[in-house]
Amino acid sequence: MTPSGNASLRPDPNHRLLQLRWVAVVGVLAVLLATGPVLGLLPVWWPPYSIVLLLAAWNGWLTWRERRGLTPQSTGSQLALDLLLLSGLLALTGGLLNPFAIFVVVQVVLAAILVPSLVVPVSSLAALLLLLLAGLGATDMLPGAGSGAALPQGASLQWGLAFALLITCAIATPFALRIMDDLRARELDAAHYHAEAERERLRLEAAITAVGAGLLMTDGLGYLQWHNAQALAILPELRVGTRLLVEGQAWPRDEDLQRVDQLETHIERRHADGRVRHHALGAKWTRVQGGATQIVVVATDVTARRAAERQLHGTEKLAALGRLAAGMAHEINTPLASVRLLAEECSEEIARGGHESCGHLKDCSVRLTEIRGETERISGLVRRFLDLAHPGSPRMESLDVTALVREAVQLVSLRDPALRSRIEVRELGPVPALHTSRDQLLQVLLNGLDNAVDATKSSGGAIRVSTTASEGRVMVDIEDEGHGLSPEHLPRLFEPFFTTKGQGEGTGLGLYVSFEIVQNLGGRIALEPRPQGACLHLELPVTTH
């Protein structure tokens, strides 16, 4: 803490004296007007008025210097001159019999309050002036000192008043000094806490700036209370006191505001450099003093993470394609063999001249139709395979979840046609269409089915896939009667590169990629143990756009 910092917190004694002096001028003038022209108690009125006007002129000059920023007169000289003028006024208006005599004590107390180092010289001057006034009053050398007083007159009264005022100064001054010492100690403590709070504020501000994340705070109804510069760069439409808007809509939504939980959403923004950046907005409900709810929102740039996720998605997709490749080759070889056999039969018929017979032409036509059907079957298989391998960016579309599940089962069955009899697909009630990424959701379903197939490989257990809908969400459950889940593996199931499969049998990215995809689609995913086997549970929100 610097000395200049302390001085800035302490009131300027010269400024305080100017203010008090103006109050004194107004008060004394009011009393003189009442006792002089109004009540006629002052036989000669102009001497005290002259002193008050002199005090007012002097204070006006000091005020002018202060406003001009000039060096002020020392506090000690001001207090001394105030005492001299006060003594002159008392000498012209009854001496110590004048009630204004108490202001001598006030001047000493002011010195103790404003400048403790001046207490001794100011007190000494006050004592001398009191003794002088007492002496002059005792010898009847002051005008009005002995006229019209209700109290006993004479030297004893004058010296008694002087003694009383001196005793008052002696008692009041140490008391005022102790009070001011205590106040200054508290001022130092307050200044210390203020400086410490300011340092903490600067540290927090530096930390917030260094983190590079956008921070926002809203009340329990979602109305913005505060944000930092990074948040404004991400969401330029932010306005304190208004509802927080994300992509033009209130966020969190009204139904979300009823929950004391966490919420996350993702947005894309084109920045000034022309590049599209991806940001994740996470909202956390907190309770503040008094029980009120506050929402803290953190906006982070996840562009690099999204790029890494896309690479991992591609890696896992290639692994899935590799697993399907052998089954694909087998699935294509069967219709190709049929095409080859039918084509040979047609060739033999034509070579024997059977084409001249209407019956043989009819047989050839049937075989050619079968050839076309087999080629279309091959084309469909290749098309689905290419759709799965397509690396394009996610395209949101409306789709039938149950139909997509059946397509995923067909693709997984390419590994082994016998799987078709072991995988059961059930639709448990009406399931609304989902507006989501077909390619990404298909990849999640393939990963889940692959895990179920691997889990039941040795036992040959059944696999059940069910779809249902409830409370604005679509659920997909992939249950298997396989080897189940080990309790020690449960906390790590969705970690990248974690796998329970043998070396070379898995990448360890399937569940991790599925988790990231479902999160980005606004849903949730869980792998839960069952008494026999396990269940992969998916939930996705029903949206129309």
LOPATOR-422650 format. One record per residue: residue in three letters; x, y, z of N, C-alpha, C in turn. Coordinates in steps of 0.02 Angstrom, whole numbers, plus 50000, padded with zeros to 5 digits. Layout:
N
alaXYZXYZXYZ;...
END
This chain:
545
met500424994150000500005000050000500445006250000;thr500335010749955500755016649948500485022349990;pro500935027050011500685032750048500185036850010;ser500305037549945499835041349904499145038249904;gly499145031449908498495028049911498115029649974;asn498485030250032498155032150094497895039250092;ala498315043850064498115050850062497485051850021;ser497415047749968496835048549925496195046549960;leu496265042150011495675039950047495495044650105;arg495985048550131495865052950188495605059650164;pro495085062550197494835069150176495365074550183;asp495345079550139495825085050141495625089650199;pro496075090650250495895094950307495745102150288;asn496105104750238495985111650216495285112450187;his495075107450148494405107750119493865107450174;arg493995103150224493515102650279493475109250318;leu494045112450329494055118850364493665124250326;leu493745124250259493375129050218492625128150227;gln492405121850226491695120450233491435122550302;leu491805120750354491595122550422491605130050432;arg492085133550402492145140750410491545144250379;trp491315141750321490715144850290490105143850335;val490065137950366489505136750413489555141650472;ala490175142650498490265147150554490075154350535;val490275156450476490115163250453489365164350452;val489005159650422488275160350417487965160250487;gly488205155750531487915155250598488035161450639;val488645164150638488805170150677488425176250652;leu488385176850586487995182450558487265182150580;ala486985176150581486295175350602486205177450675;val486675175550718486635177350789486725184850799;leu487205187750762487325194950768486715198950745;leu486385196650692485785200150670485235199750722;ala485195193950755484665193150806484815197250868;thr485445197450890485605200950953485725208350942;gly485885210350879486025217350866485415221050844;pro485275221450778484715225450753484035223150780;val483945216450789483285213950809483145215150883;leu483605212750927483495213150999483835219251031;gly484285222450996484625228351021485085226951080;leu485405220951082485855219251137486565221551125;leu486725223551063487395225951047487365233451038;pro487655237251086487635244551079488045246951020;val488605243651008489035245450951489085239150907;trp488765239350850488695233250809489235232350756;trp489545238050733489975237250675490635233550688;pro490945233750749491575230050758491505222450748;pro491005219150781490935211850769490755210150697;tyr490325214450666490165213250596490795213650552;ser491235218250569491855218950530492275212650534;ile492315209750595492715203650603492405197850563;val491735197150565491405191750527491505192750452;leu491445198950428491555200250357492275198950337;leu492745200650382493445199050369493545191550363;leu493215187750409493255180350406492965177750340;ala492395180450318492075178250256492515179850196;ala492825186050195493265187850139493865183250135;trp494155181950196494745177550196494565170550173;asn493995167950195493785161150175493625160950100;gly493325166450074493195166650002493835166549961;trp494355170049986494995169849950495305162849951;leu495255159450009495525152550013495125147849968;thr494475148849964494055144649920494245145749847;trp494365151849828494565153349759495225150049742;arg495705150249789496355147049777496275139449770;glu495825136549810495725129249806495445127349738;arg494955131149715494645129449650495115130549592;arg495595135049601496095136149548496665131049552;gly496665126849602497185121949610497845124749637;leu497825130649667498425133649695498595130549762;thr499215131449784499445128549847499045131549904;pro498715127449946498295130150000498725132850057;gln498425137250097498765139650157498805133950207;ser499335133750247499435128150293498855127850343;thr498695121750362498145120650409498275124050476;gly498895123750498499065126750562498935134250563;ser499145137650510499035144950508498295146550504;gln497905142350469497185143550466496865142850535;leu497045137550571496765136650637496965142350684;ala497595144550679497825150050722497445156450707;leu497365158050642497005164050624496265163650644;asp495975157650638495285156650660495225158150735;leu495705155850775495695157050847495765164550863;leu496205167950826496295175050838495665179050820;leu495365177450763494745180950744494185179450793;leu494145173150816493635171350864493745175150930;ser494375175650951494525179251012494335186651005;gly494485189550946494295196450934493545197450937;leu493175192750908492445193150910492195192650982;leu492495188151022492285187351092492445193651132;ala493035196551116493225202651153492735208351141;leu492415208651083491955213951066491235212451086;thr491105206151109490415204151123490345200751191;gly490715203151241490615200551308491145195851333;gly491645194351294492185189951316491955182851327;leu492175179851383492005172951397491285171951417;leu490935177551430490215177051444489815175551381;asn490115176751323489775175351259489755167751248;pro489175165051233489135157651222489605155251166;phe489795159751120490255157651067490945155851093;ala491065157151158491715155351186491855147851181;ile491325143851179491415136551174491765134551109;phe491735139051058492055137450994492815137350999;val493095140051053493815139251064493975131851074;val493545128551113493615121251123493525117551057;val493025119851018492895116650954493515117050908;gln493865122750908494455123450866494995118450887;val495085117550951495585112750975495395105650955;val494755103950962494525097250942494605096350866;leu494465101450827494565101050754495295099550738;ala495755102950774496465101550762496625094250776;ala496335091550831496455084450847496175079850794;ile495615081850765495305077550714495665078050647;leu495805084250626496075085150559496825084150555;val497195087150601497925086650599498175085550671;pro498235079250691498435077850761499095081050781;ser499545082050734500205084950751500145092250773;leu499575095550759499495102550777499135103550844;val498975098050878498595098550939498945102850991;val499595101651001499965105151054500005112651041;pro500235114750979500265122050968499575125350969;val499075122150940498405125150940498125125551010;ser498225120251050497985120351119498335125751159;ser498985126551148499355131751185499095138651167;leu498985139951102498725146451081498025147551110;ala497605142351110496935143051138496965144651213;ala497415141351248497475142551320497685149751333;leu498175152251294498395159151303497825164051290;leu497455162851237496895167351220496355167151274;leu496205161251301495705160651354495935164451416;leu496575163551433496825167151492496815174651481;leu496985176751419496975183851404496265186651409;leu495785183051381495095185351384494845185451456;ala495045180451495494845180251565495135186151603;gly495775187751589496085193451622495755200051604;leu495615200951539495285207051518494585207651546;gly494235202051548493555202251576493555203551650;ala494055200751686494085201751758494215208951777;thr494545212751733494705219751746494225224551712;asp493655221751688493135225751655493395229751597;met493855226751559494145230251501493805228151436;leu493295223651440492945221451379492255224551377;pro492035226851318491365229851313490825224651327;gly490365226151371489805221751385489975215851429;ala490585215551457490765209651497490385209251562;gly490175215051586489845214751651489145217351650;ser488855218351594488185221451590487655216351576;gly487125216651614486525212651600486625205351611;ala487105202951648487215195851657486815193251716;ala486545187551710486145184651764486595181151816;leu487195179351793487665175951838488055180851878;pro488375178751933488795183151972489345186051930;gln489505192651943490005196051903490665196251941;gly491175198351904491825199451936492355194851911;ala492945195651941493525191851918493445184351927;ser493105182251981493025175051993492635171651937;leu492125175051912491735172151857492155171451794;gln492525176551776492945176351716493465170751721;trp493805170551779494315165351786493985158351791;gly493395157951818493045151451821492855148951752;leu492615153651710492445151651641493065149451603;ala493605153051611494225151151577494455144251599;phe494425143051666494635136551693494175131051666;ala493525132351662493055127251636493205125551563;leu493345130651524493495129351453494155125751445;leu494635127451488495285123851484495195116551503;ile494805115151555494675108251575494305104551520;thr493825107951488493465104851432493935102951376;cys494405107551360494895106051308495335100051329;ala495535099951391495965094551415495625087751412;ile494975087751424494605081451422494425079451350;ala494175084451312493925082851245494475081151196;thr495065084451203495595083351154495855076251154;pro496055073251211496285066251209495745061451185;phe495115063051206494565058751183494505058951107;ala494545065051079494505065751006495095062350972;leu495685062951004496275059650975496195052150973;arg495935049251027495835041951028495335039750976;ile494795043750971494295041950920494595042350850;met494985047450836495285048150769495805042850756;asp496195041050809496675035550800496315029050781;asp495765027850815495375021850799495095022150728;leu494835028050710494555028750643495095028050590;arg495685030850604496225030350554496465023150549;ala496485019650606496675012550603496175008650561;arg495535010250571495025006750530495085008850457;glu495265015050446495355017350377495925013550344;leu496475012550382497035008850354496835001650339;asp496444998550386496214991750373495764991450312;ala495304996350308494854996550250495244997550186;ala495755002050189496165003150129496544996850111;his496784993250162497144987050149496684981950116;tyr496074981050143495604976350114495394978550044;his495314985150035495134987649969495684986249919;ala496314987449940496874986149894496924978649879;glu496814974449930496844967249919496284964949873;ala495684967749883495124966049839495254968349767;glu495574974149760495734976649694496254972149660;arg496754969849700497244965249672496914958649650;glu496454956149692496114949949673495694950949611;arg495374956849607494974958249547495404958349484;leu495994961449490496444961749432496704954849414;arg496854950749467497074943949453496524940049417;leu495914940649443495354937049413495234939349341;glu495284945949331495184948649263495734946149216;ala496354945849241496904943349200496814935949184;ala496584932149235496464924949224495914923849173;ile495364927749180494804927049133495024928749062;thr495444934049056495684935948990496144930748962;ala496584927949005497074923048981496744916548959;val496204914748994495854908548976495584908848905;gly495364914648884495114915548816494414913048806;ala494074911248860493384908848854492904914548867;gly492314914148837491804919048850491424917248913;leu491324922048957490954920949019490344925549021;leu489784922749041489174926649048488834924649113;met488454929249141488044927849200487344930549187;thr486854926549202486154928649197485804927249263;asp485234930349271484834928749330484454922249318;gly484044920349366483694914049360483204913649303;leu483024919449273482564919549217482914920149150;gly483584920149151483964920349089484114927349063;tyr484014932549105484164939349083484894941049100;leu485254943549050485974944549056486134949849108;gln486604948149152486834952849203487544955249191;trp487974950849162488674952749151488974948249098;his489474950849062489834946749014490524949849005;asn491004945848982491674948548968491744949848893;ala492324952548875492434954548805492424948548758;gln492694942848781492714936948738492004934548722;ala491554934948771490864932948758490534937448706;leu490684943848709490404948548661490664947248591;ala491294945048585491574943348520491224937248489;ile491014932548532490674926548508489934928048493;leu489624931848538488904933448532488834941048531;pro488914944248473488894951648469488224954548489;glu487704950448490487034953148506486914953648581;leu487404952148623487304952448695487124959448718;arg486624959948761486424966348791486244965048864;val486594968448909486454967648980485734969848995;gly485384965749034484694967249052484184964149006;thr484414961048950483954957848904484024950248908;arg483544946748879483554939348879484134936948836;leu484504932048862485064929148824484794925448763;leu485044927448704484824924348641485414920748609;val485284914648585485774910748548485444908548483;glu485754910448428485464909048362484754911948356;gly484654917848386484014921248380483464918648425;gln483614913648467483104910848511483344911248583;ala482864911748630483034912148701483374905648722;trp483934906448757484304900548782484594902348850;pro484534898148899484144891848901483404893148890;arg483074887948865482354888548851481974889048917;asp481344891348912480934892248972480874885749011;glu480794880048975480724873749010481384871649043;asp481944873749013482594872249043482704876249106;leu482414882249111482524886549169482214883549232;gln481784878649225481484875549283481944870449315;arg482484868749280482954863649304483554866949335;val483804864249390484434866449419484944861149399;asp485234862049342485654856849313486134860249265;gln486444856149222486904858749171486574857949102;leu486784862349057486514862148990487064864148942;glu487064861348882487584863048833487274863448764;thr487534867948724487334868548654487934870548613;his487894869848548488444871448503488204876248449;ile488624880948432488454885748380489044886548332;glu488894888948273489414890448223489364897948208;arg489954901248207489964908448192490534909948143;arg490394914148094490904916448048491214922748077;his491854922548091492194928048123492444933148072;ala492754938348098492984943848054493494941548004;asp493884936248021494394933747975494094929447920;gly493434928447920493104924547868493044917147883;arg493374914847936493344907747952492754906147997;val492484900147988491924897848029492214894448091;arg492004896748149492244894048212491664890448247;his491824885148282491334881348321491414883048395;his490864884348428490884886148499490394881748537;ala490614879748596490184876048642489964880648699;leu489314880948712489054885048767488804880348821;gly489104880848880488894876748937488594881148991;ala487994879449013487654883349066487634879249129;lys487774882649185487764879349251487344883549298;trp486844880449330486424883849378486764883949446;thr486764889749478487054890349545486574894149590;arg486674893349654486284896949705486714902349735;val486474908449738486844913949768486534915649835;gln486824920549870486584922349936485844924449933;gly485464921749980484754923149981484344917949946;gly484674912949915484324907549882484134908849810;ala484314914649783484144916149713484564911849666;thr484284910449607484634906449557485014910849509;gln485614908849492486024912349443486294907249394;ile486354909249332486604904749280487274907349255;val487784903149258488444904849232488534901149166;val488694904849113488774901949046489504902849025;val489804897349003490494897548978490474895748904;ala490754900248863490774899148790491494897848770;thr491634891948744492314890148726492354888448651;asp492934889948622493064888448552493264881148546;val492854877148512492984869948505493124868148432;thr493354873148393493484871848322494004866348314;ala494554866848351495084861748346494834854948368;arg494434855048422494164848648446493694845548396;arg493294849648364492844847048313493234843948255;ala493784847248236494194844448182494484837748202;ala494724837348265495004830948290494464825648293;glu493854827748314493304822848316493154820148247;arg493154824748197493014822448128493544817348106;gln494164818548125494694813848107494574807048141;leu494384807348206494244801048241493644797548212;his493134801548195492544798548163492744794948099;gly493184798248060493414795047998493804788748011;thr494214788748063494604782848080494144777048099;glu493654778548142493194773348163492774770948105;lys492594775648060492194773648002492594768947956;leu493224770447946493644766047906493704759147938;ala493754759048006493784752548039493134748648028;ala492564752248032491914748848019491874746347948;leu492114750347901492114748147831492544742047822;gly493104741847858493534735947854493184729747879;arg492814730447933492454724647961491904722347913;leu491624727147875491084725247829491334722747762;ala491964724147748492214722747680492164715347661;ala492364710947708492344703747692491624701447680;gly491164703547724490464701747714490184704747650;met490404710747634490184713947572490394709847512;ala491024707647513491274703647457490864697247449;his490724693947506490324687847503489624689247478;glu489324694847503488644696547483488604698147409;ile489124701047381489114702747310489264696647267;asn489694692047293489884686247254489284681847238;thr488804681447285488224677147274487814679447214;pro487604685847211487224687847151487654687747088;leu488304688947095488744688747036488764681647007;ala488784676647052488784669647028488134668146992;ser487574670747019486924669746986486914673146918;val487184679146914487204682846851487614678946800;arg488194676346822488624672646777488274666346751;leu487924662546795487584656346776487014657946727;leu486614662946742486054664746699486294667146631;ala486844670946631487114673246567487354667446525;glu487674662346557487924656546520487334652546489;glu486794651946528486224648246503485924651846442;cys485874658446446485614662346389486074661446328;ser486714661446339487194660646284487114653746251;glu487034648546293486944641746266486304641246225;glu485764644346248485134644146212485214647446143;ile485554653246143485654656846081486094652746034;ala486614649346061487074645446020486714639545988;arg486224636546022485864630945994485324633145944;gly485254639745937484744642245890484064642545920;gly484044641645984483404641746018483054648446016;his483434653445994483124660045993482574660545942;glu482574655545893482054655845843481384653245870;ser481424650145929480804647445959480544652446010;cys479904653446006479614658346052479694656146124;gly479664649546138479724647046206480414648646234;his480924647346192481604648646217481714656146227;leu481434660246184481504667446194481184669646260;lys480624666246276480304667846340480744666046398;asp481074660146394481534658046448482114662946454;cys482394665046397482944669946399482724676446430;ser482114678546416481864684846444481804684346519;val481564678546543481514677646616482194678046648;arg482684674546616483364674546645483664681546644;leu483544685346591483804692246588483484696646642;thr482844695546656482514699246711482834697546777;glu482994691046787483334689046849484024692246854;ile484364692546796485034695746795484964703146816;arg484454706546790484364713646808484224714346883;gly483814709746910483674710046982484304709047024;glu484724704347003485334703147041485814709047037;thr485844712046977486294717946970486034723747012;glu485364724647016485094729947058485244728547132;arg485224722147149485404720347218486124722147233;ile486564720747186487274722547195487344730147200;ser486984733647156487024740947155486804743847222;gly486264741047251486024743547316486534742347371;leu486844736547370487354735147421487944740047415;val488164741047353488734745647343488544752747362;arg487914754747346487704761547363487694762747438;arg487434757847476487434758647548488144758747576;phe488564754647546489264754447568489594761247555;leu489464764247496489764770647480489474776247523;asp488824775747538488524780847582488854780747650;leu488984774847675489314774247740490024777047737;ala490364776147681491064778247675491124785647657;his490564788847638490604795747615490854800347671;pro491374804347660491664808447713491364815347719;gly490814816747686490534823547685490324825947754;ser490204832347760490004835347823489294833147841;pro489124833047905488464830647926487904834747894;arg487414831247866486844834547835486224832747875;met485884837847902485294836647943484694835347898;glu484314830147913483734828347874483234824747918;ser482624824447894482104820847931482134813447912;leu482134809047961482214801947947481804797647995;asp481664791647972481314786548011481834782548050;val481834783148115482354779848156482314772248150;thr481714769548152481654762248148481914759648081;ala481764763248026482014761147961482774761547959;leu483064766647991483794767247993484094761548034;val483754759448088483984753748128483994747448084;arg483484746348045483464740348002484024740647950;glu484164746547923484704747147875485374745547909;ala485464747947971486084746448007486154738948019;val485594735548035485614728348045485814724747980;gln485544727047923485734724047859486484724747846;leu486754730747860487464731747848487894727547895;val487704727147958488084723048005488044715647985;ser487474713547959487384706547940487824704547881;leu488134709447846488594707647793489194703747820;arg489354704847885489914701047914489754693647917;asp489104692147931488894685147936488134684947925;pro487904682047869487174681747856486784678647912;ala487104674347954486744671048008486524676048061;leu486824681948061486634687048111485924689348102;arg485664688848041484994691248028484474687648070;ser484604681448085484134677648126484224678948200;arg484794681748220484924682948291484754690148312;ile484664694748264484524701648281483794703148270;glu483464705148323482744706648320482654714248326;val482254717148281482104724248282481364725148301;arg481244729348354480564730348377480424737848384;glu479824739748361479604746648370479064746748423;leu479224749448483478764749248539478344755648541;gly477844755848500477414761648496477624766348441;pro477224771448427477384776248373478024780048389;val478444780548338479074784248345479074789948294;pro479104796248316479094801848269479754802248230;ala479714805648173480314806748133480794811348170;leu481434810148160481954814348190482274818748138;his482414824948156482804829448113483524829348138;thr483934825248107484614824148132485064822048074;ser485684820448091486164818348040486114810848029;arg485874808947970485784801847955486454798147958;asp486974801047928487624797747923487904796547993;gln487874801648037488174800948103487774796048147;leu487104796548144486704791948184486794784748160;leu486864783648094486984776948068487654774348095;gln488154778648099488804776348126488734774348199;val488344778048239488244776148309487904769348314;leu487384768348272487034761848273487484756148253;leu487904757248202488364751948180488864750348235;asn489124755548270489594754248324489264750248379;gly488644752048397488294748348449488154741248429;leu487934740148367487794733348344488434729148339;asp488984732248317489624728648314489834726248383;asn489754730548433489934728548501489494722848525;ala488844723248509488384717848529488564711248495;val488744711648431488934705548394489574702548424;asp490064706748440490674704248470490544701148539;ala490084704248578489944701648645489594694948643;thr489214693448589488844687148584489184682248537;lys489794683748515490124679448465490214672348490;ser490414671548553490554664748579489914661248601;ser489434665148628488834661948655488274661348603;gly488304665448551487764665348502487114668048529;gly487154672348581486554674948613486174679748568;ala485564681048588485124685348548485314692748556;ile485134696648505485224703948506484564707048490;arg484334711648533483684714848524483794722448518;val483494725348465483534732548455482824735148457;ser482694739748504482014742448510482024749948505;thr481494752648475481424759948469480764761948501;thr480774767648535480164770248567480244777748575;ala479714781048596479714788348605479334790148668;ser479574795548702479244797748763479484804748780;glu479004809248796479154816048820479634819848773;gly479484819448709479874823348661480564820548646;arg480674814248662481324811148648481214804148618;val481674802248573481664795648542482214791448574;met482044785348595482524780948627482654774848584;val483284772848581483494766748547483904762648596;asp483694756348607484054751748652484324745848612;ile484964744648619485284738848587485504734148643;glu485104728748654485244723948708485544717648680;asp486014714848718486314708548696486354703748755;glu486354697348740486434692048790487144689348785;gly487624694048794488324692248787488674691348854;his489344692548852489754691248912489684696748965;gly489334702348949489204707449000489794712249009;leu489744716249062490234721549076490554720349144;ser491214721249147491564720749211491484727249249;pro491354727049315491254733249353491854737949349;glu492464735249345493044739749343493114743349276;his492754740849225492794744049159492274749549150;leu491754749749192491204754449182491424761749180;pro491874764149225492054771249221492444773249159;arg492724768349122493164770049066492864768248998;leu492234766248997491944763748934491974768848878;phe491884775348893491854780348841492514784248834;glu493054781648862493704784748853493974782848783;pro494334787548751494624785748685495174780448693;phe495194775748646495694770548641495644765348697;phe495104765448736495004760248786494594754748754;thr494834748448757494484742848729494604736648771;thr494104732348774494174725948809494304720248759;lys494344722048695494464716948644495204715348639;gly495354709848607496044707848598496414712548550;gln497074711948551497484716248508497314715048434;gly497204720548399497044720148328496304719148314;glu495884718348367495174717148357494744723348364;gly495034728748391494644734848401495084740848406;thr494814746748388495204752948391495134756448458;gly494634754748496494514758348559494184765148548;leu493934766448488493644772948472492884772548462;gly492604766548458491904765948441491434769548490;leu491494767848555491054771048604491224778348613;tyr491874780148610492064787148618491764791348561;val491844788948499491564792648442490804793048448;ser490494787548469489764787548476489544792648529;phe489914792948584489754797848636489794804948609;glu490334806548572490414813348546489864815048495;ile489684810148453489164811348403488494812748436;val488304808548485487664809348518487634815948557;gln488194817748589488214824148624488104829948576;asn488444829748519488374835048469487674835348440;leu487334829748439486654829548413486144831448467;gly486384833248526485934835448580485634829848621;gly485884823848615485614818248652486084815648705;arg485954809648728486404806448777486454799048762;ile486994795948785487124788948773487384785848837;ala487194779648850487424776048910487474768648894;leu487974765448922488054758248916487944755248985;glu487404751348991487194749049057487244741449060;pro487474738749117487494731449125486794728649135;arg486694722549114486074718949124486234712349160;pro485714709149190485854702649223486184697749176;gln486004698149112486334693949061486504698449001;gly487124700548996487324704748940487354712148959;ala487214716348910487254723548919486754726948873;cys486654733648884486184737448844486484744248829;leu486514746048765486724752748744486084756848735;his486024762148774485424766248775485574773048742;leu485174774748691485244781148656484614785248666;glu484704791748676484134796448679484294802448636;leu483814804248593483894810048550483264814348553;pro483344820948555482744825248558482374825548492;val481724826048496481314826748435481304834048416;thr481584835748359481584842548334481304842648263;thr481054848548244480744849048177481194852648128;his481754855548152482204859048106482914858848133;
END
